């Protein structure tokens, strides 16, 4: 590190020193230019510079000479003091670190000598302590060996414990020595020998098994004196063995605390298992005996044997338990060590109470009311046993009187057990698989007044000649093949007609013969209707089904042929399609100039539709609408036969459920009236009745989830089950009185929940089928582009799949549901299909002539569904009552192929009231080109329906 220059010396700033300059000149001079003169000049320059520097130094000193002299004197003084200090440090270091006389070497030598002496002292003390402790261990070992050889087992046990404690407290050096290892082995061998002899003596002094209990207050022990190969072996020579008699208290006191605790735990387990639980689980005969062993020692024996058949008495089990505890209290407990003499009997109290409850009282709670008095006597005897045995013999303080508490509430326990058994039975009923062989038919009063479908009256004659009201009965006949029954006095059995092979008219290819058309009569002037006349007319003949004009049968085969035949790729003129099957009442409405909310489709005799030669849609030909002949006036309404009953199918498990509910209510009432139990009995059993209903309501949808999800029939049958149980509960609740009246509220709630569940499953099943139909119609893709044959085929396939799906579902529901619900469900499916098709077609922005013809053919496919709503071929169908969109859908198929004049005429006659004005306007715009005639027609439509505006 360079010495820093003093700050007072002058410095040449921003200039190199002379040596650097000369060296730079030397380095820059070429070798050829290097001469003596040049070198002499460089040396002279250096000398001049040195001379100048010295002169400057002398000038600087002379300028401040006093200060220079003072600094010089100070420097000389510091140098002297530094020299003196160095000499003193050298002298001190020699006195401290000198190997002969230095302080540190002498101190280290002294400390080493002291450490060696301290180690010798520690070794001597450790050796002394080890020898002293070893001597103590040797004495303890000799004492233990002497006790073992003299068969003093109790003292040997204590000496062994003392020796083990001494060995464990050995100093660390001694504990790792070989002599201590040998002593540990000898001590372990002697302790094991002692414990072996004690265990052998204990095993012969206290014996507890499933057949007997043996207690010997004194036990003889034979101990060997000699070892063979390190093992103590008994000899056949008496002088080689030691015979000694050990009292049972000394034997137990000789055991180590851990061994005693283990043996007492095993003894407690054996007593509970073989003496307590054994005599409580089964009938047992007990014998006591006191005998003297061959060795002169006494023994007490308690023998237990299975009682012969026919001696079943629960009170005898309690007496046997009292005998067993008394035997132990007299012959075992007094011999226990003082510390265990109180704690061991107390440890038996809780297991004994638990055993009495779990093995005697709870399993034998009766299942019938007749067995309850005998059981109450046994329960009171069990409560007395708790006081006599547990409190007095075992020393319990009686704070935990579980048996007495249980006996005081025995009525509740009886009812809870019965409730559990009842709910188990209800659970078995709920989870049982549905079986078609156990189903039955139920007749119930018809819920709908004046239904549109024919239902036969079921009258039941009574003795005085009058007819009783129809009641719900069970039948195994076909619920849908009823024949008209004429009640006759004296004949209690109504006759049944044979069911036709095709009662639902699924053979659509077979058409009925058309009825002859009547000659139209001139219309009569409409008479003003009085107030309320509309309601009377709607109630009397809402759809005009009683009109005397028979509809003209239309050959549906043509519509089917057109729908399935291949169409040429080029558009051809389409002949006018025949009108659909007419709905009753259209002629009546047109003649009376009043249209209800859902008019029937147009018919040829009543509403003529004039077709012209097909022309391009851009230039429609308007046909002149001729005034149709006026329809004849409707005949007076026929008398309505009010049906009495309808039939549906119910699962057989509902009978079991209802029988179970009635049995529960009857049992609860009998329990209350018997007065056997205390106050307010029967309430718990009564709760089982509504609980059984809740189990049925909750478990059936879970247990039969797979069947209910995959089947079409099972959800409806489950709905019928809930409906039937709900209806029967109404009868049961109405008959509740006296003690049974307490369950009325919950049964009413259960009945209402079952009714709601029935409706829920009924509607959910319909919604599921409607969703499936909607998914099938999704394949039609909104019925667009039906001009193309591929798209038409796709739409046709979708519509046919819907038709087949409804036809597959209908017979399955028909065999299950009552007629009113069946037609509601079937009508909902048909309504879902028609509404979807109506929505898709009316949403089309442009419909060509070919598309209109094909869409009309697609609509005609579903006309076959009308046969599902016909029961009597001589009577008109009642499809309109259950399918609100049927007339609208029927008109749509005709409007698609009608001319604009036909549409205008139908609108003026009020036949299109089912259509909204916006729908008609949109349909006209889609079907016809923009012409003045279309504009005038749209303006006429926008003024509203004539009937609504009048």
KOLKE-298331 format. One record per residue (C-alpha): residue in three letters; x, y, z. Coordinates in steps of 0.1 Angstrom, whole numbers, plus 5000, padded with zeros to 4 digits. Layout:
ALAXYZ;...
// end
This chain:
UNK500050005000;UNK501650344989;UNK502450595016;UNK500050885013;UNK501551225005;UNK501151495031;UNK498551745023;UNK500952045029;UNK503351945001;UNK502852124969;UNK501451934941;UNK501551984903;UNK498051964891;UNK497151854856;UNK500751794846;UNK503051484845;UNK506251474866;UNK509751514850;UNK510551144852;UNK507451054833;UNK508151314807;UNK511751194802;UNK510650834801;UNK507950924775;UNK510651104754;UNK512950794756;UNK510150564745;UNK509150794716;UNK512850834704;UNK513750594677;UNK516850374681;UNK518650544653;UNK518050884668;UNK519350784702;UNK522750954707;UNK524851064736;UNK523851414732;UNK520251334736;UNK520951124767;UNK523051394781;UNK520251644776;UNK517851414795;UNK520251374824;UNK520851744825;UNK517151804826;UNK516751564855;UNK519551734874;UNK518052064869;UNK514651944881;UNK516251784912;UNK518052114919;UNK514952314915;UNK513052074938;UNK515652094966;UNK515652474963;UNK511952484967;UNK512152244998;UNK514752475014;UNK512652775007;UNK509652615023;UNK511552515054;UNK513052855057;UNK509653015053;UNK508352835085;UNK511452725103;UNK510052725139;UNK507252495130;UNK509652265112;UNK511952245142;UNK508952165165;UNK507751885143;UNK511251745140;UNK511651745178;UNK508351575181;UNK509251305157;UNK512451225175;UNK510651205208;UNK508050965194;UNK510750745180;UNK512450725214;UNK509250635231;UNK508550365205;UNK511850205211;UNK511350205249;UNK507850045245;UNK509149775223;UNK511849685249;UNK509249655277;UNK506949435256;UNK509749195248;UNK510649165285;UNK506949095295;UNK506548835268;UNK509648655280;UNK508348645316;UNK504948495305;UNK505948255277;UNK509348135288;UNK509347755289;UNK511347745321;UNK510148035342;UNK507148165322;UNK503848195340;UNK501648015314;UNK503847695311;UNK503947665349;UNK500147715351;UNK499447455325;UNK501747205342;UNK499947255375;UNK496447215360;UNK497446895342;UNK498546745375;UNK495246845392;UNK493146695365;UNK494946365367;UNK494446355404;UNK490746445401;UNK490246155375;UNK491845915399;UNK489546025426;UNK486445985403;UNK487545645392;UNK487945535428;UNK484545675438;UNK482845505408;UNK484545175415;UNK483445205451;UNK479845285442;UNK479745005417;UNK481144755441;UNK478744865468;UNK475744845445;UNK476944515432;UNK477244385467;UNK473644495474;UNK472444325442;UNK474244015452;UNK472644005486;UNK469244065470;UNK469843785445;UNK470943545473;UNK467843635493;UNK465543585463;UNK467243245455;UNK466743135491;UNK463043225490;UNK462443055458;UNK464142735469;UNK462042745501;UNK458842795481;UNK458143135498;UNK456343255467;UNK454843565482;UNK458143685497;UNK459843575465;UNK457643805445;UNK458444105467;UNK462144015467;UNK462043985429;UNK460544335426;UNK463244475450;UNK465944305430;UNK464644435397;UNK464444785412;UNK468044755424;UNK469244635390;UNK467544925373;UNK469145175397;UNK472645045390;UNK475245305380;UNK475945355344;UNK479345175343;UNK477944885363;UNK474744845342;UNK476844785312;UNK479144525328;UNK479044155322;UNK478344075359;UNK475144275359;UNK474044105327;UNK474543765344;UNK472643895375;UNK469844015353;UNK469543675337;UNK469443505370;UNK466843745384;UNK464643705353;UNK464943325356;UNK463943325392;UNK461043575386;UNK459743365357;UNK459943055379;UNK458043235406;UNK455343365382;UNK455043025366;UNK454342865400;UNK451943145409;UNK450143115376;UNK449842745380;UNK448542775415;UNK446143055404;UNK444842845375;UNK443942575399;UNK442442805426;UNK439942995404;UNK438342815374;UNK435542985355;UNK434042805324;UNK430742775306;UNK429742475327;UNK431042545362;UNK432842785386;UNK435342645410;UNK437042835438;UNK439742685461;UNK440642895491;UNK443842695495;UNK445842545467;UNK448842305469;UNK451942385449;UNK454742135441;UNK457942315434;UNK461142155420;UNK464442185439;UNK466842125410;UNK467542235375;UNK468142025344;UNK469942205316;UNK469042535331;UNK465342445334;UNK463542375367;UNK461942025363;UNK459841835388;UNK461241505399;UNK459541185407;UNK461341165440;UNK459541345468;UNK462841475483;UNK463541665450;UNK460341865452;UNK458842105477;UNK455142065486;UNK453542385499;UNK449942505504;UNK449342865494;UNK446243055506;UNK444343225479;UNK444743575494;UNK448543525497;UNK448543385461;UNK446843695448;UNK448943925469;UNK452043755456;UNK451343865420;UNK452844175406;UNK450444465400;UNK450544425363;UNK450044045364;UNK447244085390;UNK445444345369;UNK445744125338;UNK444343815357;UNK441444015372;UNK440544155338;UNK440443805324;UNK438443685354;UNK435943975350;UNK435543885313;UNK434943525321;UNK432443605348;UNK430443835325;UNK430543585296;UNK430143245313;UNK428243345344;UNK426143645336;UNK425343645299;UNK425243265297;UNK422443235323;UNK420543535309;UNK420543415273;UNK419043065279;UNK417342855306;UNK419942705329;UNK419942475359;UNK422442565387;UNK423842335414;UNK426142445443;UNK428542205460;UNK431242225487;UNK433841945488;UNK437241855502;UNK440041775477;UNK442241465481;UNK445041695493;UNK442841815522;UNK442042155507;UNK438442265504;UNK436742375472;UNK433442535463;UNK431842455430;UNK428942605411;UNK427642385381;UNK425542525353;UNK423742305328;UNK421242365300;UNK417642325312;UNK415442065295;UNK413042195268;UNK409742335281;UNK411242505311;UNK411442855295;UNK410743105322;UNK412443445322;UNK412043485360;UNK414243175365;UNK417043345346;UNK417043635371;UNK416943385400;UNK419943205385;UNK421843535381;UNK421143615418;UNK422543265427;UNK425743325407;UNK426443665421;UNK425743535457;UNK428143245451;UNK430943485440;UNK430143725468;UNK430643455494;UNK433543255480;UNK435543485458;UNK435343855467;UNK436643805503;UNK439843655491;UNK440743945468;UNK443544185478;UNK442344485499;UNK442744725470;UNK440644505447;UNK438144385472;UNK435944685465;UNK436944795430;UNK436544445414;UNK432844395424;UNK432144755413;UNK433644685379;UNK430944415375;UNK428044655380;UNK427944825346;UNK428444505326;UNK425744325346;UNK423244605341;UNK424044605304;UNK423744225302;UNK420344225319;UNK419044495295;UNK420644355263;UNK420243985268;UNK417043955289;UNK414744255287;UNK415244405252;UNK415344075232;UNK412243955250;UNK410044265247;UNK406744105235;UNK405344165201;UNK401744115211;UNK399644265238;UNK398743925253;UNK402343865263;UNK402844205279;UNK401544125315;UNK403943835319;UNK406844055307;UNK405944335331;UNK406244095360;UNK409743995347;UNK410744355343;UNK409744435379;UNK411744135391;UNK414744275371;UNK414344605389;UNK414344425423;UNK417444225412;UNK419244555406;UNK418644665441;UNK419444325457;UNK422444225437;UNK424044535422;UNK423544765452;UNK423744535482;UNK426144255470;UNK428444445446;UNK428444775466;UNK427045015440;UNK425645335453;UNK422545315431;UNK423145635412;UNK423145465379;UNK419845275381;UNK419545195344;UNK417444885349;UNK414845055371;UNK414745355347;UNK414145115318;UNK411444925337;UNK409645255346;UNK409545325308;UNK408744975297;UNK405645085279;UNK407645325257;UNK410145055249;UNK407344815241;UNK405745065217;UNK409145155202;UNK409844795194;UNK406444745179;UNK406945055159;UNK410344935146;UNK408744595137;UNK405944775119;UNK408245005100;UNK410444705090;UNK407344545076;UNK406444865059;UNK409944895045;UNK409644535031;UNK406444625014;UNK407944944999;UNK411044784986;UNK409244474972;UNK409444444934;UNK406244524915;UNK404444204905;UNK401844194878;UNK400343874892;UNK399344054925;UNK397644354908;UNK393844404912;UNK391244634898;UNK389544904918;UNK386145064911;UNK385845424922;UNK383245684917;UNK383745884885;UNK385446214893;UNK384146394861;UNK380546484855;UNK379046414821;UNK382246284806;UNK382546284768;UNK383445914767;UNK380945644775;UNK381245474809;UNK378845214821;UNK376945244853;UNK377544984880;UNK374444964902;UNK374144734931;UNK370644624940;UNK369644604977;UNK366944414995;UNK364244684993;UNK364544714955;UNK366445044955;UNK369945074942;UNK372745164965;UNK375445414955;UNK378345274936;UNK381245184959;UNK384845094953;UNK385244724947;UNK387944494937;UNK387644314904;UNK389744094882;UNK387944164850;UNK388944394822;UNK388244744833;UNK387844864798;UNK385644594783;UNK382444684802;UNK379144624785;UNK376044824792;UNK374444684823;UNK370744724830;UNK370144694867;UNK367444434875;UNK365944364908;UNK366744024922;UNK370043984902;UNK373044094923;UNK375643994897;UNK375944224866;UNK376644064834;UNK379844134815;UNK380144154778;UNK382944014758;UNK385844244751;UNK386544294714;UNK389944214701;UNK390444574690;UNK388644784714;UNK390845084708;UNK390545084671;UNK394345054663;UNK393544884630;UNK393445214612;UNK393445054578;UNK389844934583;UNK387545224578;UNK383845234589;UNK381245244563;UNK380145604557;UNK376845704570;UNK374245834545;UNK374146204543;UNK370846364553;UNK369146614531;UNK369846964543;UNK366947164556;UNK366547534554;UNK368047704584;UNK365847854611;UNK366348204623;UNK368348204655;UNK366448284686;UNK367848524711;UNK369548334740;UNK368448424775;UNK371048504802;UNK373048194811;UNK371948024779;UNK375547994767;UNK376547804798;UNK373547574795;UNK374247504759;UNK377947444766;UNK376947214795;UNK374247044775;UNK376046994742;UNK379447174742;UNK380647044708;UNK377446964690;UNK378046594692;UNK374346524693;UNK373646684659;UNK371646484634;UNK374046534606;UNK376346244603;UNK379846324590;UNK381046204557;UNK383645944563;UNK386946024545;UNK389245764532;UNK392345824553;UNK394145584531;UNK394745844505;UNK396446074529;UNK398645784541;UNK399345684505;UNK400446034496;UNK402646054527;UNK404545744521;UNK404745744482;UNK407845874465;UNK407346224449;UNK408946334417;UNK411746584419;UNK409946834396;UNK406847004412;UNK403646884397;UNK400047004402;UNK398746854434;UNK395146744433;UNK392946874461;UNK393146664492;UNK389946534507;UNK388746704537;UNK389546554571;UNK387146374592;UNK384646644603;UNK384046734639;UNK380546734651;UNK378847064656;UNK380447254627;UNK377147264608;UNK375347374639;UNK377747654645;UNK377647774609;UNK373847764608;UNK373547944641;UNK376248194633;UNK377848144667;UNK381247984670;UNK382647834703;UNK386247854713;UNK387247544693;UNK385247484661;UNK385347164641;UNK387247124608;UNK385347204576;UNK383246944559;UNK382146914523;UNK378346914529;UNK378447204553;UNK381447424543;UNK382247394506;UNK385847474496;UNK386247544459;UNK389547434444;UNK390847564411;UNK393547444388;UNK396847484406;UNK398847774394;UNK402147934405;UNK401848104439;UNK402948434425;UNK399648454406;UNK396948284427;UNK393548224412;UNK390748344433;UNK387748124433;UNK384248254438;UNK382948124470;UNK379348014466;UNK376948024494;UNK376647684509;UNK373347524515;UNK372147594550;UNK372547314575;UNK369547154592;UNK368847264627;UNK370347054655;UNK368146804672;UNK367346844709;UNK370146714732;UNK369946354741;UNK369746264778;UNK373046224794;UNK373745904813;UNK375845994843;UNK378445714848;UNK378845574882;UNK382345424885;UNK385545384866;UNK388245124871;UNK392045134874;UNK394744884883;UNK396544894916;UNK399544694929;UNK398944424954;UNK401344574979;UNK398944854986;UNK396544605002;UNK399344495025;UNK400144865034;UNK396544945041;UNK396044625061;UNK399244725081;UNK397845075088;UNK394544935100;UNK396244675122;UNK398444945138;UNK395445165146;UNK393644865160;UNK396644755181;UNK397045105195;UNK393445125205;UNK393544785222;UNK396644895241;UNK394945205254;UNK391745025264;UNK393644745281;UNK395044985308;UNK398144755313;UNK400645035309;UNK400745375326;UNK399345705314;UNK398945795277;UNK399945455262;UNK399645385225;UNK400845715212;UNK404145575199;UNK402445285181;UNK399945525166;UNK402845715151;UNK403845405131;UNK400745435109;UNK401645765093;UNK405345665094;UNK404545355073;UNK402945585048;UNK405945805047;UNK408245505042;UNK406145395013;UNK406145744998;UNK409945775002;UNK411245434995;UNK409245314964;UNK410745584941;UNK414245494953;UNK413945114954;UNK412145094920;UNK414045384905;UNK415345184875;UNK411945034867;UNK410145364871;UNK412745534848;UNK412645274820;UNK409045164820;UNK406045364807;UNK403545164827;UNK405145144861;UNK405145524869;UNK401445534862;UNK400745224883;UNK402745384912;UNK400545694907;UNK397445464909;UNK398945304941;UNK399345644958;UNK395845744946;UNK394245424959;UNK395945444993;UNK394945814996;UNK391345724988;UNK391345435012;UNK392945645039;UNK389945885036;UNK387645595045;UNK389945485074;UNK390245845088;UNK386545885086;UNK386045585109;UNK388645695135;UNK387145745170;UNK388145715206;UNK391845635211;UNK392445625173;UNK391445985168;UNK394846105179;UNK396345985146;UNK393746165125;UNK395846475117;UNK398946295107;UNK396946045086;UNK395246335069;UNK398646485061;UNK399846155048;UNK396746115027;UNK397146455012;UNK400846395005;UNK400046064988;UNK397446244966;UNK399946504957;UNK402546234950;UNK400046054928;UNK399346374908;UNK403046454906;UNK404046114892;UNK401146124868;UNK402146464855;UNK405846384856;UNK405246074834;UNK403346284809;UNK406046544809;UNK408646284802;UNK406746144773;UNK406046494760;UNK409746564761;UNK410446254742;UNK407946354715;UNK409546694714;UNK412946534709;UNK411446314681;UNK410046624663;UNK413446794667;UNK414546574638;UNK412046744615;UNK414147064620;UNK411147294619;UNK409647134587;UNK411747364565;UNK412747274529;UNK410246994525;UNK410447054488;UNK413546844488;UNK412746474490;UNK415446404517;UNK414046664540;UNK410546554534;UNK411546194542;UNK413146314575;UNK410046504585;UNK407846214575;UNK409945984596;UNK409846214626;UNK406046244624;UNK405545864620;UNK407845804650;UNK405646034671;UNK402545844659;UNK404145514667;UNK405345634701;UNK401845754711;UNK400345424698;UNK402845224719;UNK402245424751;UNK398445434747;UNK397645054753;UNK400045044783;UNK398345344800;UNK394945214790;UNK395544894809;UNK396545084841;UNK394745414844;UNK391045504849;UNK389345634818;UNK389245994829;UNK392946014837;UNK393845804807;UNK392146034782;UNK393646334800;UNK397146184797;UNK396746064762;UNK395246404752;UNK398246574767;UNK400646374745;UNK398646434714;UNK398346804723;UNK402146824728;UNK402746674693;UNK400146894676;UNK401147214693;UNK404847154683;UNK403947094647;UNK401547394646;UNK404247614661;UNK406847494636;UNK404647524605;UNK403147864615;UNK406647994621;UNK407647934584;UNK408248254565;UNK407548124530;UNK405747814519;UNK405747704483;UNK402947514466;UNK404847184468;UNK405747254504;UNK402147334513;UNK400947004498;UNK403646804516;UNK403046974549;UNK399346894545;UNK400246534540;UNK402446534571;UNK399546684591;UNK397246414578;UNK399446144593;UNK398446234628;UNK394746214619;UNK395045844628;UNK395345944664;UNK391646024665;UNK390845654666;UNK392445644701;UNK389545854713;UNK386745634699;UNK385145354719;UNK381945314700;UNK382145314662;UNK378545434661;UNK379445734681;UNK381646034672;UNK385146064687;UNK385646284717;UNK389146384708;UNK388246754709;UNK387446734746;UNK390946624754;UNK393046774726;UNK392347154725;UNK394447204693;UNK392846914674;UNK390447144654;UNK393047404648;UNK395447134636;UNK392746984613;UNK392047324598;UNK395747384593;UNK396047084571;UNK393247214549;UNK394447574549;UNK397747474536;UNK396047364503;UNK393147604503;UNK392847904481;UNK392848254494;UNK389048274487;UNK388547964507;UNK390448104536;UNK388548434534;UNK385248244534;UNK386148024564;UNK387248334583;UNK383948514575;UNK382048214587;UNK383948214620;UNK385447864614;UNK388947984622;UNK388448124656;UNK391147894670;UNK393748084651;UNK395148414663;UNK394848704639;UNK398648724637;UNK398948354629;UNK396448384601;UNK398148694586;UNK401548524588;UNK400148204572;UNK398548404543;UNK401748584537;UNK403748264537;UNK401248084513;UNK400448354487;UNK402348604467;UNK402048974474;UNK399049084454;UNK396149324459;UNK393949034468;UNK396248914495;UNK396549264508;UNK392749304509;UNK392448964526;UNK395049054552;UNK393249384559;UNK390049184564;UNK391848954588;UNK393249234608;UNK389749354616;UNK389349054639;UNK387148744639;UNK383548814629;UNK382148634659;UNK384348814683;UNK383549144668;UNK379849094668;
// end
